[in-house]
């Protein structure tokens, strides 16, 4: 049991397993955010390429007669 519960040689020493865990977690979160952003920009690009030429993202009544 001493192998699992042995005291630290220097209590002020850095616990490297926690640092490695945080580094791996940071890389994972960064990759996941990058993936989400890439998918969002791909969807925006698909929406713009599917619109007919000359159509903007404004209201459909933008060409209506203003006197009515």
C-alpha positions in Angstrom: 0.0 0.0 0.0 3.0 2.3 0.4 3.4 2.4 -3.3 0.1 4.2 -3.8 0.1 6.4 -0.7 3.7 7.4 -0.4 4.3 10.9 0.7 5.8 13.5 -1.6 9.5 14.0 -1.5 9.1 17.7 -1.6 5.6 19.1 -0.7 6.3 22.3 -2.6 7.1 20.5 -5.8 4.8 20.8 -8.8 2.4 18.0 -9.4 3.1 17.3 -13.1 0.2 15.0 -13.6 -2.2 17.9 -13.0 -0.2 20.1 -15.4 -0.3 17.5 -18.1 -4.0 17.0 -17.5 -4.6 20.7 -18.0 -2.5 20.9 -21.1 -4.4 18.0 -22.7 -7.7 19.5 -21.7 -6.7 22.8 -23.2 -5.7 21.2 -26.5 -9.0 19.3 -26.6 -11.1 22.4 -25.9 -9.2 24.4 -28.5 -9.7 21.7 -31.1 -13.4 21.4 -30.3 -13.9 25.2 -30.6 -12.0 25.2 -33.9 -14.2 22.4 -35.2 -17.4 24.3 -34.3 -16.2 27.5 -35.8 -15.1 25.7 -39.0 -18.5 24.0 -39.3 -20.3 27.4 -38.8 -18.3 29.1 -41.5 -18.9 26.3 -43.9 -22.6 26.6 -43.3 -22.5 30.3 -43.9 -20.6 29.7 -47.1 -23.2 27.2 -48.3 -26.1 29.6 -47.6 -24.4 32.4 -49.6 -23.7 30.1 -52.6 -27.3 28.8 -52.6 -28.8 32.3 -52.9 -29.7 33.5 -56.4 -27.5 36.2 -57.8 -28.7 39.7 -56.8 -30.6 38.7 -53.7 -29.3 40.1 -50.5 -29.9 39.1 -47.0 -32.5 41.9 -46.5 -36.2 42.0 -46.6 -38.1 40.5 -49.5 -40.1 43.8 -49.8 -37.1 45.9 -50.5 -38.1 46.2 -54.2 -41.7 47.0 -53.5 -43.2 50.4 -54.5 -42.7 52.8 -51.6 -46.0 54.6 -52.4 -48.1 51.7 -51.1 
